[in-house]
Amino acid sequence: MTTELPPIGLGTSGMDDPDDCRENVRMAIEAGYEHIDTAQMYGNEASVGRGIEAADVEREDVFLATKVHPENLAYDDVIESTRASLDALGVESVDLLYVHWPTDAYDPEATLPAFDEVRDRGWTDHVGVSNFDLDLLADARERLDAPVVANQVEMHPLLPPTGAMLSYCTNHDVAPVAYSPLCRGEALGLDGVIAVAEKHDASPARVLISWLAHQSVPVVTKASGTDHIEDNLAGLGLGLDNEDRMRIDGIERRYRRFDRDGSPWT
């Protein structure tokens, strides 16, 4: 059984306006999101922290994750940048700290011991990786003293989770966390997704979130405004049948929205 992360989280990539970011985080938490996801790369950790503080929910009821920038993955930089992230977020620790990409300064022999050190200092409860393929994930699990509890990767019908990745994660207690489940809106217009949405009188966004939830994949998705936030959350309650899921699984086109030089295909 994989590590239990909240089934849906608010992704904050691209939330560059400090006030808008703060309000979206606050609204999402108060609407029922239990997971907030940010990163050093996003440049908004301070605004995310303000949103969590402003929400009428106790801090311990919010699962907070951030990611170390690929340029900060040398040993000392992991330590220093994590401390800076905590200061920006206004928290003593995060629930989950990720290696953001296995590129740039990533050196498993130096990077991963630094994540163990950060965990030993109590600055994070858990360690995760992002954008790792199976070989890199297996290597990280071998090198880390801390369990790897999550691998956050791009997932949507144009880049679906592979059976090999899902099986590996299930067998090794790693949560396969999906980011960009709507493929920045491109997956919303797919014929199969639209057909399922019309069948259920639901938005395509709800269908896509439900499709991943049926595969026991926690989702991190960006949303802005009350209607968008609540619509995404409602995807968890949308029941898709086998025909619906097969229709989406049958989408053959493949497209990766996010890439970084030197990054592996997951």
VMD Tcl script that draws the C-alpha trace (Angstrom):
set ca {
  {0.00 0.00 0.00}
  {1.45 3.37 -1.03}
  {2.04 6.21 1.38}
  {-1.16 8.17 1.85}
  {-1.01 11.74 0.59}
  {-4.16 13.87 0.40}
  {-5.95 12.98 -2.86}
  {-5.87 16.52 -4.26}
  {-3.52 19.41 -3.73}
  {-3.32 22.98 -4.95}
  {-0.42 23.48 -7.33}
  {1.00 26.99 -7.25}
  {3.30 27.02 -10.29}
  {2.77 30.26 -12.19}
  {1.06 32.06 -9.29}
  {3.34 35.07 -9.60}
  {1.13 37.79 -8.17}
  {1.66 37.73 -4.38}
  {-1.87 38.78 -3.43}
  {-3.55 36.43 -5.91}
  {-1.36 33.55 -4.74}
  {-2.16 34.24 -1.11}
  {-5.90 34.38 -1.78}
  {-5.97 31.24 -3.91}
  {-4.11 29.29 -1.25}
  {-6.45 30.57 1.44}
  {-9.58 29.82 -0.61}
  {-8.36 26.34 -1.55}
  {-7.65 25.37 2.05}
  {-10.99 26.68 3.25}
  {-12.75 24.86 0.37}
  {-11.30 21.54 1.53}
  {-7.87 21.14 -0.07}
  {-5.58 19.49 2.47}
  {-2.40 19.67 0.37}
  {-0.54 22.77 -0.85}
  {2.37 22.33 -3.26}
  {5.02 24.96 -4.02}
  {8.71 25.11 -4.97}
  {11.75 27.32 -4.76}
  {11.56 27.58 -8.55}
  {8.10 29.17 -8.38}
  {9.32 32.18 -6.41}
  {6.13 32.31 -4.32}
  {6.89 30.47 -1.10}
  {6.35 33.63 0.97}
  {2.91 34.18 -0.60}
  {1.99 30.52 -0.07}
  {2.96 30.83 3.57}
  {0.81 33.94 3.95}
  {-2.13 32.09 2.41}
  {-1.76 29.18 4.82}
  {-1.55 31.59 7.74}
  {-4.65 33.46 6.57}
  {-6.79 30.33 6.15}
  {-9.25 29.47 8.87}
  {-7.69 26.03 9.27}
  {-5.04 24.82 11.68}
  {-1.53 24.54 10.22}
  {-1.28 20.87 11.22}
  {-4.29 20.12 9.02}
  {-2.48 21.34 5.88}
  {0.00 19.02 4.12}
  {2.68 21.40 2.83}
  {5.24 20.42 0.20}
  {8.03 22.36 -1.47}
  {10.85 21.46 -3.84}
  {14.54 22.28 -3.94}
  {15.58 24.14 -7.10}
  {17.72 22.07 -9.50}
  {20.48 24.65 -9.17}
  {20.49 24.20 -5.37}
  {21.19 20.48 -5.25}
  {24.81 20.56 -4.10}
  {25.04 19.38 -0.47}
  {25.49 22.78 1.20}
  {23.00 24.43 -1.14}
  {20.29 21.92 -0.21}
  {20.77 22.79 3.46}
  {20.94 26.55 2.96}
  {18.08 26.79 0.47}
  {15.81 24.58 2.56}
  {16.37 26.85 5.55}
  {15.54 29.83 3.32}
  {12.37 28.09 2.12}
  {11.18 27.51 5.68}
  {11.84 31.15 6.52}
  {9.92 32.29 3.44}
  {7.01 29.97 4.19}
  {6.98 31.05 7.82}
  {7.03 27.48 9.13}
  {9.36 25.38 11.23}
  {9.12 22.42 8.88}
  {7.36 21.12 5.78}
  {5.57 17.82 5.43}
  {7.37 16.88 2.23}
  {10.56 18.13 0.55}
  {11.25 17.13 -3.06}
  {14.24 17.01 -5.35}
  {12.57 19.06 -8.09}
  {14.40 17.74 -11.18}
  {17.31 15.27 -11.47}
  {19.22 17.81 -13.59}
  {21.63 20.74 -13.20}
  {23.42 20.30 -9.84}
  {21.84 16.93 -9.08}
  {24.47 14.44 -7.94}
  {22.91 11.53 -6.04}
  {26.07 11.00 -4.00}
  {25.95 14.58 -2.67}
  {22.33 15.61 -3.07}
  {20.59 12.72 -1.35}
  {22.67 12.73 1.86}
  {21.75 16.41 2.21}
  {18.06 15.47 2.12}
  {18.71 12.93 4.87}
  {20.42 15.68 6.86}
  {17.49 18.05 6.38}
  {15.13 15.35 7.60}
  {17.37 14.57 10.57}
  {17.26 18.27 11.52}
  {13.46 18.11 11.59}
  {12.99 20.52 8.71}
  {10.89 18.03 6.74}
  {8.85 15.02 7.77}
  {9.26 13.24 4.45}
  {11.50 13.17 1.38}
  {10.28 12.89 -2.19}
  {11.55 13.19 -5.76}
  {10.03 14.76 -8.85}
  {10.45 13.98 -12.54}
  {12.40 10.77 -11.82}
  {12.19 7.77 -14.11}
  {12.22 4.25 -12.67}
  {16.00 3.86 -12.73}
  {16.60 7.17 -10.96}
  {13.83 6.45 -8.47}
  {15.29 3.04 -7.62}
  {18.74 4.57 -7.22}
  {17.42 7.27 -4.91}
  {15.65 4.71 -2.75}
  {18.89 2.75 -2.38}
  {20.98 5.78 -1.44}
  {18.61 7.53 0.97}
  {18.21 6.52 4.59}
  {14.82 8.24 4.55}
  {12.01 6.52 2.64}
  {11.12 8.10 -0.70}
  {7.41 8.68 -0.10}
  {6.49 10.33 -3.42}
  {7.53 10.75 -7.04}
  {5.74 13.73 -8.55}
  {5.59 13.54 -12.33}
  {3.58 15.01 -15.18}
  {0.45 12.87 -15.77}
  {-2.59 13.34 -18.00}
  {-4.19 11.37 -20.87}
  {-1.48 12.55 -23.27}
  {1.22 11.35 -20.85}
  {-0.53 8.65 -18.80}
  {1.03 6.88 -15.85}
  {2.76 3.73 -16.99}
  {1.90 0.38 -15.50}
  {5.55 -0.14 -14.62}
  {5.73 3.12 -12.66}
  {2.44 2.48 -10.85}
  {3.44 -1.07 -9.98}
  {6.86 -0.03 -8.73}
  {5.38 2.74 -6.60}
  {2.75 0.42 -5.13}
  {5.31 -2.27 -4.35}
  {7.73 0.16 -2.69}
  {5.33 2.44 -0.80}
  {5.92 5.45 -3.05}
  {3.00 7.73 -3.92}
  {2.93 8.56 -7.66}
  {1.78 12.20 -7.52}
  {0.39 13.73 -10.71}
  {1.14 17.30 -11.66}
  {-0.40 19.16 -14.60}
  {-3.33 16.70 -14.81}
  {-5.08 19.07 -17.25}
  {-1.91 19.51 -19.36}
  {-2.26 23.28 -18.97}
  {-5.72 23.02 -20.51}
  {-4.73 21.01 -23.59}
  {-6.28 17.79 -22.25}
  {-9.63 19.51 -21.67}
  {-10.39 19.52 -25.40}
  {-9.65 15.87 -26.14}
  {-12.60 14.12 -27.78}
  {-12.63 11.23 -25.33}
  {-12.55 13.54 -22.32}
  {-15.33 15.73 -23.71}
  {-17.50 12.69 -24.42}
  {-17.15 11.41 -20.86}
  {-17.80 14.90 -19.48}
  {-21.01 15.22 -21.50}
  {-22.15 11.80 -20.36}
  {-21.82 12.81 -16.71}
  {-22.85 16.46 -17.17}
  {-19.52 17.40 -15.63}
  {-16.61 19.60 -16.62}
  {-13.65 18.01 -18.44}
  {-11.47 19.05 -15.48}
  {-13.56 16.94 -13.12}
  {-13.27 13.99 -15.48}
  {-9.48 14.22 -15.64}
  {-9.09 14.44 -11.88}
  {-11.49 11.54 -11.39}
  {-9.62 9.45 -13.99}
  {-6.40 9.77 -11.97}
  {-8.15 9.32 -8.62}
  {-9.55 5.99 -9.87}
  {-5.92 4.89 -10.34}
  {-5.12 5.87 -6.73}
  {-2.92 8.73 -7.95}
  {-2.89 11.89 -5.79}
  {-3.26 15.00 -7.92}
  {-1.66 18.44 -7.69}
  {-3.49 20.92 -9.89}
  {-3.40 24.66 -10.28}
  {-6.69 26.50 -9.75}
  {-7.64 30.13 -9.37}
  {-10.90 31.56 -8.09}
  {-13.58 29.89 -6.03}
  {-15.43 28.25 -8.95}
  {-12.28 26.67 -10.41}
  {-11.07 25.52 -7.01}
  {-14.39 23.91 -6.13}
  {-14.85 22.34 -9.57}
  {-11.50 20.57 -9.35}
  {-12.26 19.38 -5.84}
  {-15.58 17.95 -7.04}
  {-13.68 15.67 -9.40}
  {-12.90 13.39 -6.46}
  {-16.61 12.60 -6.14}
  {-17.24 11.88 -9.83}
  {-17.75 8.18 -10.46}
  {-16.38 6.95 -13.76}
  {-17.27 3.48 -15.00}
  {-15.01 1.09 -16.90}
  {-16.25 2.36 -20.26}
  {-15.35 5.93 -19.27}
  {-11.89 4.98 -18.14}
  {-11.23 2.85 -21.22}
  {-12.28 5.75 -23.43}
  {-9.71 8.01 -21.82}
  {-7.08 5.25 -21.68}
  {-7.59 4.79 -25.42}
  {-6.31 8.26 -26.29}
  {-3.23 7.51 -28.39}
  {-1.57 10.90 -28.88}
  {1.43 11.50 -26.63}
  {2.67 14.89 -25.53}
  {4.88 16.07 -22.69}
  {4.11 19.63 -21.59}
  {7.09 20.16 -19.27}
  {10.69 19.36 -20.05}
  {14.12 20.34 -18.84}
  {17.44 19.70 -20.55}
  {18.81 16.40 -19.40}
  {15.62 15.23 -17.71}
  {14.46 11.63 -18.24}
  {11.14 10.51 -19.64}
  {9.05 8.99 -16.87}
}
mol new
graphics top color blue
foreach p $ca { graphics top sphere $p radius 0.5 }
foreach p [lrange $ca 0 end-1] q [lrange $ca 1 end] { graphics top cylinder $p $q radius 0.2 }
display resetview
